Amino acid sequence: MASYPRVKRQITVERCEKFISENFFTDLNLRSSLYRKCTDSEKYIQLSVYKVPDLKRISFEEA
């Protein structure tokens, strides 16, 4: 039977930290993919508000 490779916790933690790091592999890691550009332009940001009809709301206990 083939034995499975052992998982070394410290190596796994280090790889996860580098995957989300601001300092390591910044062109390849998750952070670089998610945060390529940041903007606060009104063109890209919308805020929607929902008004409850007749202010009929259920109580916290009911929810």
PyMOL Python script that loads the backbone (N, CA, C, O; Angstrom):
from pymol import cmd

cmd.read_pdbstr("""\
ATOM      1  N   MET A   1       0.823  -1.196   0.000  1.00  0.00           N
ATOM      2  CA  MET A   1       0.000   0.000   0.000  1.00  0.00           C
ATOM      3  C   MET A   1       0.861   1.251   0.000  1.00  0.00           C
ATOM      4  O   MET A   1       1.876   1.327   0.692  1.00  0.00           O
ATOM      5  N   ALA A   2       0.449   2.205  -0.769  1.00  0.00           N
ATOM      6  CA  ALA A   2       1.175   3.471  -0.804  1.00  0.00           C
ATOM      7  C   ALA A   2       0.793   4.306   0.409  1.00  0.00           C
ATOM      8  O   ALA A   2      -0.380   4.403   0.771  1.00  0.00           O
ATOM      9  N   SER A   3       1.786   4.896   1.019  1.00  0.00           N
ATOM     10  CA  SER A   3       1.479   5.757   2.165  1.00  0.00           C
ATOM     11  C   SER A   3       1.242   7.185   1.667  1.00  0.00           C
ATOM     12  O   SER A   3       1.883   7.649   0.725  1.00  0.00           O
ATOM     13  N   TYR A   4       0.328   7.844   2.310  1.00  0.00           N
ATOM     14  CA  TYR A   4      -0.003   9.213   1.938  1.00  0.00           C
ATOM     15  C   TYR A   4       1.034  10.158   2.534  1.00  0.00           C
ATOM     16  O   TYR A   4       1.585   9.873   3.598  1.00  0.00           O
ATOM     17  N   PRO A   5       1.306  11.264   1.877  1.00  0.00           N
ATOM     18  CA  PRO A   5       2.272  12.209   2.446  1.00  0.00           C
ATOM     19  C   PRO A   5       1.729  12.810   3.737  1.00  0.00           C
ATOM     20  O   PRO A   5       0.533  13.076   3.862  1.00  0.00           O
ATOM     21  N   ARG A   6       2.615  13.014   4.675  1.00  0.00           N
ATOM     22  CA  ARG A   6       2.207  13.604   5.947  1.00  0.00           C
ATOM     23  C   ARG A   6       2.027  15.103   5.781  1.00  0.00           C
ATOM     24  O   ARG A   6       2.792  15.760   5.074  1.00  0.00           O
ATOM     25  N   VAL A   7       1.023  15.628   6.432  1.00  0.00           N
ATOM     26  CA  VAL A   7       0.760  17.063   6.392  1.00  0.00           C
ATOM     27  C   VAL A   7       1.501  17.707   7.553  1.00  0.00           C
ATOM     28  O   VAL A   7       1.279  17.368   8.715  1.00  0.00           O
ATOM     29  N   LYS A   8       2.369  18.625   7.227  1.00  0.00           N
ATOM     30  CA  LYS A   8       3.108  19.365   8.246  1.00  0.00           C
ATOM     31  C   LYS A   8       2.375  20.676   8.483  1.00  0.00           C
ATOM     32  O   LYS A   8       2.270  21.506   7.581  1.00  0.00           O
ATOM     33  N   ARG A   9       1.876  20.859   9.682  1.00  0.00           N
ATOM     34  CA  ARG A   9       1.052  22.024   9.987  1.00  0.00           C
ATOM     35  C   ARG A   9       1.773  23.335   9.706  1.00  0.00           C
ATOM     36  O   ARG A   9       1.202  24.236   9.091  1.00  0.00           O
ATOM     37  N   GLN A  10       3.009  23.452  10.146  1.00  0.00           N
ATOM     38  CA  GLN A  10       3.743  24.706   9.983  1.00  0.00           C
ATOM     39  C   GLN A  10       3.930  25.063   8.508  1.00  0.00           C
ATOM     40  O   GLN A  10       3.836  26.232   8.136  1.00  0.00           O
ATOM     41  N   ILE A  11       4.192  24.071   7.675  1.00  0.00           N
ATOM     42  CA  ILE A  11       4.354  24.323   6.240  1.00  0.00           C
ATOM     43  C   ILE A  11       3.031  24.784   5.641  1.00  0.00           C
ATOM     44  O   ILE A  11       2.999  25.709   4.830  1.00  0.00           O
ATOM     45  N   THR A  12       1.940  24.136   6.042  1.00  0.00           N
ATOM     46  CA  THR A  12       0.617  24.505   5.540  1.00  0.00           C
ATOM     47  C   THR A  12       0.253  25.925   5.956  1.00  0.00           C
ATOM     48  O   THR A  12      -0.243  26.699   5.138  1.00  0.00           O
ATOM     49  N   VAL A  13       0.490  26.271   7.201  1.00  0.00           N
ATOM     50  CA  VAL A  13       0.193  27.616   7.700  1.00  0.00           C
ATOM     51  C   VAL A  13       1.021  28.654   6.949  1.00  0.00           C
ATOM     52  O   VAL A  13       0.504  29.699   6.553  1.00  0.00           O
ATOM     53  N   GLU A  14       2.300  28.367   6.755  1.00  0.00           N
ATOM     54  CA  GLU A  14       3.173  29.301   6.043  1.00  0.00           C
ATOM     55  C   GLU A  14       2.706  29.523   4.609  1.00  0.00           C
ATOM     56  O   GLU A  14       2.718  30.653   4.122  1.00  0.00           O
ATOM     57  N   ARG A  15       2.303  28.473   3.940  1.00  0.00           N
ATOM     58  CA  ARG A  15       1.815  28.606   2.563  1.00  0.00           C
ATOM     59  C   ARG A  15       0.525  29.414   2.508  1.00  0.00           C
ATOM     60  O   ARG A  15       0.339  30.232   1.608  1.00  0.00           O
ATOM     61  N   CYS A  16      -0.360  29.188   3.464  1.00  0.00           N
ATOM     62  CA  CYS A  16      -1.607  29.963   3.512  1.00  0.00           C
ATOM     63  C   CYS A  16      -1.320  31.437   3.764  1.00  0.00           C
ATOM     64  O   CYS A  16      -1.934  32.307   3.148  1.00  0.00           O
ATOM     65  N   GLU A  17      -0.392  31.715   4.664  1.00  0.00           N
ATOM     66  CA  GLU A  17      -0.033  33.107   4.950  1.00  0.00           C
ATOM     67  C   GLU A  17       0.536  33.794   3.712  1.00  0.00           C
ATOM     68  O   GLU A  17       0.214  34.951   3.442  1.00  0.00           O
ATOM     69  N   LYS A  18       1.369  33.097   2.970  1.00  0.00           N
ATOM     70  CA  LYS A  18       1.949  33.683   1.756  1.00  0.00           C
ATOM     71  C   LYS A  18       0.898  33.847   0.665  1.00  0.00           C
ATOM     72  O   LYS A  18       0.996  34.751  -0.165  1.00  0.00           O
ATOM     73  N   PHE A  19      -0.095  32.983   0.665  1.00  0.00           N
ATOM     74  CA  PHE A  19      -1.145  33.049  -0.349  1.00  0.00           C
ATOM     75  C   PHE A  19      -1.981  34.312  -0.206  1.00  0.00           C
ATOM     76  O   PHE A  19      -2.497  34.828  -1.197  1.00  0.00           O
ATOM     77  N   ILE A  20      -2.121  34.815   1.018  1.00  0.00           N
ATOM     78  CA  ILE A  20      -2.914  36.026   1.250  1.00  0.00           C
ATOM     79  C   ILE A  20      -2.052  37.225   1.647  1.00  0.00           C
ATOM     80  O   ILE A  20      -2.577  38.276   2.014  1.00  0.00           O
ATOM     81  N   SER A  21      -0.754  37.070   1.574  1.00  0.00           N
ATOM     82  CA  SER A  21       0.181  38.091   2.028  1.00  0.00           C
ATOM     83  C   SER A  21       0.195  39.330   1.140  1.00  0.00           C
ATOM     84  O   SER A  21      -0.095  39.264  -0.055  1.00  0.00           O
ATOM     85  N   GLU A  22       0.538  40.459   1.751  1.00  0.00           N
ATOM     86  CA  GLU A  22       0.754  41.696   1.004  1.00  0.00           C
ATOM     87  C   GLU A  22       2.208  41.811   0.553  1.00  0.00           C
ATOM     88  O   GLU A  22       2.544  42.690  -0.240  1.00  0.00           O
ATOM     89  N   ASN A  23       3.079  40.920   1.057  1.00  0.00           N
ATOM     90  CA  ASN A  23       4.513  41.041   0.801  1.00  0.00           C
ATOM     91  C   ASN A  23       5.092  39.959  -0.105  1.00  0.00           C
ATOM     92  O   ASN A  23       6.028  40.228  -0.858  1.00  0.00           O
ATOM     93  N   PHE A  24       4.557  38.748  -0.046  1.00  0.00           N
ATOM     94  CA  PHE A  24       5.128  37.635  -0.794  1.00  0.00           C
ATOM     95  C   PHE A  24       4.287  37.310  -2.019  1.00  0.00           C
ATOM     96  O   PHE A  24       3.057  37.312  -1.953  1.00  0.00           O
ATOM     97  N   PHE A  25       4.942  37.034  -3.126  1.00  0.00           N
ATOM     98  CA  PHE A  25       4.287  36.605  -4.366  1.00  0.00           C
ATOM     99  C   PHE A  25       3.118  37.527  -4.727  1.00  0.00           C
ATOM    100  O   PHE A  25       2.033  37.060  -5.075  1.00  0.00           O
ATOM    101  N   THR A  26       3.346  38.806  -4.640  1.00  0.00           N
ATOM    102  CA  THR A  26       2.257  39.767  -4.811  1.00  0.00           C
ATOM    103  C   THR A  26       1.657  39.775  -6.212  1.00  0.00           C
ATOM    104  O   THR A  26       0.552  40.283  -6.409  1.00  0.00           O
ATOM    105  N   ASP A  27       2.361  39.227  -7.174  1.00  0.00           N
ATOM    106  CA  ASP A  27       1.799  39.168  -8.524  1.00  0.00           C
ATOM    107  C   ASP A  27       0.983  37.903  -8.752  1.00  0.00           C
ATOM    108  O   ASP A  27       0.266  37.805  -9.748  1.00  0.00           O
ATOM    109  N   LEU A  28       1.080  36.927  -7.839  1.00  0.00           N
ATOM    110  CA  LEU A  28       0.423  35.636  -8.042  1.00  0.00           C
ATOM    111  C   LEU A  28      -0.569  35.244  -6.958  1.00  0.00           C
ATOM    112  O   LEU A  28      -1.400  34.365  -7.188  1.00  0.00           O
ATOM    113  N   ASN A  29      -0.512  35.852  -5.807  1.00  0.00           N
ATOM    114  CA  ASN A  29      -1.333  35.369  -4.701  1.00  0.00           C
ATOM    115  C   ASN A  29      -2.784  35.849  -4.783  1.00  0.00           C
ATOM    116  O   ASN A  29      -3.150  36.593  -5.693  1.00  0.00           O
ATOM    117  N   LEU A  30      -3.584  35.423  -3.845  1.00  0.00           N
ATOM    118  CA  LEU A  30      -5.012  35.719  -3.837  1.00  0.00           C
ATOM    119  C   LEU A  30      -5.291  37.217  -3.749  1.00  0.00           C
ATOM    120  O   LEU A  30      -6.173  37.730  -4.438  1.00  0.00           O
ATOM    121  N   ARG A  31      -4.555  37.900  -2.922  1.00  0.00           N
ATOM    122  CA  ARG A  31      -4.775  39.338  -2.739  1.00  0.00           C
ATOM    123  C   ARG A  31      -4.599  40.096  -4.049  1.00  0.00           C
ATOM    124  O   ARG A  31      -5.352  41.029  -4.330  1.00  0.00           O
ATOM    125  N   SER A  32      -3.618  39.708  -4.848  1.00  0.00           N
ATOM    126  CA  SER A  32      -3.398  40.404  -6.120  1.00  0.00           C
ATOM    127  C   SER A  32      -4.538  40.160  -7.093  1.00  0.00           C
ATOM    128  O   SER A  32      -4.831  41.009  -7.936  1.00  0.00           O
ATOM    129  N   SER A  33      -5.181  39.008  -6.983  1.00  0.00           N
ATOM    130  CA  SER A  33      -6.311  38.711  -7.868  1.00  0.00           C
ATOM    131  C   SER A  33      -7.569  39.455  -7.450  1.00  0.00           C
ATOM    132  O   SER A  33      -8.347  39.889  -8.300  1.00  0.00           O
ATOM    133  N   LEU A  34      -7.773  39.604  -6.160  1.00  0.00           N
ATOM    134  CA  LEU A  34      -8.993  40.234  -5.667  1.00  0.00           C
ATOM    135  C   LEU A  34      -8.927  41.755  -5.672  1.00  0.00           C
ATOM    136  O   LEU A  34      -9.932  42.423  -5.912  1.00  0.00           O
ATOM    137  N   TYR A  35      -7.757  42.296  -5.411  1.00  0.00           N
ATOM    138  CA  TYR A  35      -7.636  43.739  -5.225  1.00  0.00           C
ATOM    139  C   TYR A  35      -6.738  44.364  -6.284  1.00  0.00           C
ATOM    140  O   TYR A  35      -5.782  45.066  -5.953  1.00  0.00           O
ATOM    141  N   ARG A  36      -7.035  44.118  -7.531  1.00  0.00           N
ATOM    142  CA  ARG A  36      -6.218  44.700  -8.602  1.00  0.00           C
ATOM    143  C   ARG A  36      -6.390  46.206  -8.651  1.00  0.00           C
ATOM    144  O   ARG A  36      -5.413  46.948  -8.748  1.00  0.00           O
ATOM    145  N   LYS A  37      -7.617  46.649  -8.586  1.00  0.00           N
ATOM    146  CA  LYS A  37      -7.889  48.083  -8.602  1.00  0.00           C
ATOM    147  C   LYS A  37      -8.936  48.383  -7.543  1.00  0.00           C
ATOM    148  O   LYS A  37      -9.876  47.613  -7.346  1.00  0.00           O
ATOM    149  N   CYS A  38      -8.765  49.487  -6.879  1.00  0.00           N
ATOM    150  CA  CYS A  38      -9.754  49.937  -5.902  1.00  0.00           C
ATOM    151  C   CYS A  38     -10.237  51.316  -6.324  1.00  0.00           C
ATOM    152  O   CYS A  38      -9.452  52.169  -6.739  1.00  0.00           O
ATOM    153  N   THR A  39     -11.527  51.514  -6.210  1.00  0.00           N
ATOM    154  CA  THR A  39     -12.084  52.814  -6.565  1.00  0.00           C
ATOM    155  C   THR A  39     -13.289  53.104  -5.682  1.00  0.00           C
ATOM    156  O   THR A  39     -13.950  52.190  -5.190  1.00  0.00           O
ATOM    157  N   ASP A  40     -13.557  54.358  -5.494  1.00  0.00           N
ATOM    158  CA  ASP A  40     -14.752  54.746  -4.754  1.00  0.00           C
ATOM    159  C   ASP A  40     -15.659  55.602  -5.630  1.00  0.00           C
ATOM    160  O   ASP A  40     -16.445  56.406  -5.130  1.00  0.00           O
ATOM    161  N   SER A  41     -15.543  55.423  -6.919  1.00  0.00           N
ATOM    162  CA  SER A  41     -16.348  56.180  -7.866  1.00  0.00           C
ATOM    163  C   SER A  41     -17.824  55.801  -7.754  1.00  0.00           C
ATOM    164  O   SER A  41     -18.156  54.632  -7.553  1.00  0.00           O
ATOM    165  N   GLU A  42     -18.692  56.778  -7.883  1.00  0.00           N
ATOM    166  CA  GLU A  42     -20.132  56.515  -7.822  1.00  0.00           C
ATOM    167  C   GLU A  42     -20.594  55.632  -8.974  1.00  0.00           C
ATOM    168  O   GLU A  42     -21.662  55.024  -8.906  1.00  0.00           O
ATOM    169  N   LYS A  43     -19.801  55.563 -10.014  1.00  0.00           N
ATOM    170  CA  LYS A  43     -20.133  54.725 -11.158  1.00  0.00           C
ATOM    171  C   LYS A  43     -20.177  53.242 -10.762  1.00  0.00           C
ATOM    172  O   LYS A  43     -20.948  52.472 -11.334  1.00  0.00           O
ATOM    173  N   TYR A  44     -19.356  52.844  -9.793  1.00  0.00           N
ATOM    174  CA  TYR A  44     -19.233  51.439  -9.419  1.00  0.00           C
ATOM    175  C   TYR A  44     -19.912  51.087  -8.101  1.00  0.00           C
ATOM    176  O   TYR A  44     -20.060  49.907  -7.782  1.00  0.00           O
ATOM    177  N   ILE A  45     -20.320  52.071  -7.347  1.00  0.00           N
ATOM    178  CA  ILE A  45     -20.900  51.812  -6.029  1.00  0.00           C
ATOM    179  C   ILE A  45     -22.358  52.224  -6.025  1.00  0.00           C
ATOM    180  O   ILE A  45     -22.701  53.335  -6.427  1.00  0.00           O
ATOM    181  N   GLN A  46     -23.221  51.314  -5.563  1.00  0.00           N
ATOM    182  CA  GLN A  46     -24.646  51.614  -5.447  1.00  0.00           C
ATOM    183  C   GLN A  46     -25.119  51.251  -4.045  1.00  0.00           C
ATOM    184  O   GLN A  46     -24.631  50.300  -3.434  1.00  0.00           O
ATOM    185  N   LEU A  47     -26.055  52.009  -3.561  1.00  0.00           N
ATOM    186  CA  LEU A  47     -26.664  51.734  -2.273  1.00  0.00           C
ATOM    187  C   LEU A  47     -28.156  51.624  -2.483  1.00  0.00           C
ATOM    188  O   LEU A  47     -28.787  52.538  -3.013  1.00  0.00           O
ATOM    189  N   SER A  48     -28.718  50.508  -2.067  1.00  0.00           N
ATOM    190  CA  SER A  48     -30.159  50.300  -2.200  1.00  0.00           C
ATOM    191  C   SER A  48     -30.782  50.264  -0.816  1.00  0.00           C
ATOM    192  O   SER A  48     -30.202  49.719   0.124  1.00  0.00           O
ATOM    193  N   VAL A  49     -31.952  50.843  -0.698  1.00  0.00           N
ATOM    194  CA  VAL A  49     -32.669  50.866   0.570  1.00  0.00           C
ATOM    195  C   VAL A  49     -34.028  50.232   0.356  1.00  0.00           C
ATOM    196  O   VAL A  49     -34.723  50.537  -0.614  1.00  0.00           O
ATOM    197  N   TYR A  50     -34.403  49.343   1.270  1.00  0.00           N
ATOM    198  CA  TYR A  50     -35.703  48.690   1.200  1.00  0.00           C
ATOM    199  C   TYR A  50     -36.546  49.202   2.351  1.00  0.00           C
ATOM    200  O   TYR A  50     -36.145  49.105   3.511  1.00  0.00           O
ATOM    201  N   LYS A  51     -37.696  49.740   2.039  1.00  0.00           N
ATOM    202  CA  LYS A  51     -38.612  50.213   3.082  1.00  0.00           C
ATOM    203  C   LYS A  51     -39.659  49.141   3.335  1.00  0.00           C
ATOM    204  O   LYS A  51     -40.252  48.600   2.402  1.00  0.00           O
ATOM    205  N   VAL A  52     -39.875  48.847   4.594  1.00  0.00           N
ATOM    206  CA  VAL A  52     -40.876  47.856   4.978  1.00  0.00           C
ATOM    207  C   VAL A  52     -42.253  48.482   4.810  1.00  0.00           C
ATOM    208  O   VAL A  52     -42.510  49.559   5.349  1.00  0.00           O
ATOM    209  N   PRO A  53     -43.156  47.817   4.059  1.00  0.00           N
ATOM    210  CA  PRO A  53     -44.487  48.390   3.845  1.00  0.00           C
ATOM    211  C   PRO A  53     -45.258  48.548   5.158  1.00  0.00           C
ATOM    212  O   PRO A  53     -45.338  47.606   5.946  1.00  0.00           O
ATOM    213  N   ASP A  54     -45.808  49.701   5.387  1.00  0.00           N
ATOM    214  CA  ASP A  54     -46.625  50.016   6.572  1.00  0.00           C
ATOM    215  C   ASP A  54     -45.896  49.733   7.885  1.00  0.00           C
ATOM    216  O   ASP A  54     -46.530  49.533   8.921  1.00  0.00           O
ATOM    217  N   LEU A  55     -44.602  49.718   7.840  1.00  0.00           N
ATOM    218  CA  LEU A  55     -43.769  49.453   9.020  1.00  0.00           C
ATOM    219  C   LEU A  55     -44.154  48.167   9.745  1.00  0.00           C
ATOM    220  O   LEU A  55     -44.043  48.086  10.968  1.00  0.00           O
ATOM    221  N   LYS A  56     -44.603  47.169   9.000  1.00  0.00           N
ATOM    222  CA  LYS A  56     -44.962  45.884   9.605  1.00  0.00           C
ATOM    223  C   LYS A  56     -43.704  45.032   9.705  1.00  0.00           C
ATOM    224  O   LYS A  56     -43.199  44.514   8.709  1.00  0.00           O
ATOM    225  N   ARG A  57     -43.227  44.906  10.897  1.00  0.00           N
ATOM    226  CA  ARG A  57     -42.015  44.127  11.124  1.00  0.00           C
ATOM    227  C   ARG A  57     -42.295  43.061  12.165  1.00  0.00           C
ATOM    228  O   ARG A  57     -43.065  43.273  13.101  1.00  0.00           O
ATOM    229  N   ILE A  58     -41.665  41.922  11.988  1.00  0.00           N
ATOM    230  CA  ILE A  58     -41.830  40.869  12.989  1.00  0.00           C
ATOM    231  C   ILE A  58     -40.884  41.148  14.147  1.00  0.00           C
ATOM    232  O   ILE A  58     -39.852  41.799  13.978  1.00  0.00           O
ATOM    233  N   SER A  59     -41.238  40.659  15.303  1.00  0.00           N
ATOM    234  CA  SER A  59     -40.406  40.884  16.478  1.00  0.00           C
ATOM    235  C   SER A  59     -39.167  39.997  16.417  1.00  0.00           C
ATOM    236  O   SER A  59     -39.101  39.042  15.643  1.00  0.00           O
ATOM    237  N   PHE A  60     -38.201  40.332  17.240  1.00  0.00           N
ATOM    238  CA  PHE A  60     -36.969  39.558  17.294  1.00  0.00           C
ATOM    239  C   PHE A  60     -37.259  38.129  17.732  1.00  0.00           C
ATOM    240  O   PHE A  60     -36.644  37.189  17.229  1.00  0.00           O
ATOM    241  N   GLU A  61     -38.182  37.961  18.657  1.00  0.00           N
ATOM    242  CA  GLU A  61     -38.533  36.628  19.150  1.00  0.00           C
ATOM    243  C   GLU A  61     -39.164  35.784  18.042  1.00  0.00           C
ATOM    244  O   GLU A  61     -38.901  34.585  17.953  1.00  0.00           O
ATOM    245  N   GLU A  62     -39.997  36.402  17.196  1.00  0.00           N
ATOM    246  CA  GLU A  62     -40.631  35.676  16.088  1.00  0.00           C
ATOM    247  C   GLU A  62     -39.614  35.218  15.058  1.00  0.00           C
ATOM    248  O   GLU A  62     -39.724  34.130  14.491  1.00  0.00           O
ATOM    249  N   ALA A  63     -38.634  36.057  14.829  1.00  0.00           N
ATOM    250  CA  ALA A  63     -37.635  35.740  13.806  1.00  0.00           C
ATOM    251  C   ALA A  63     -36.835  34.559  14.265  1.00  0.00           C
ATOM    252  O   ALA A  63     -35.931  34.114  13.558  1.00  0.00           O
TER     253      ALA A  63
END
""", "prot")
cmd.dss("prot")
cmd.show_as("cartoon", "prot")
cmd.util.cbc("prot")
cmd.orient("prot")
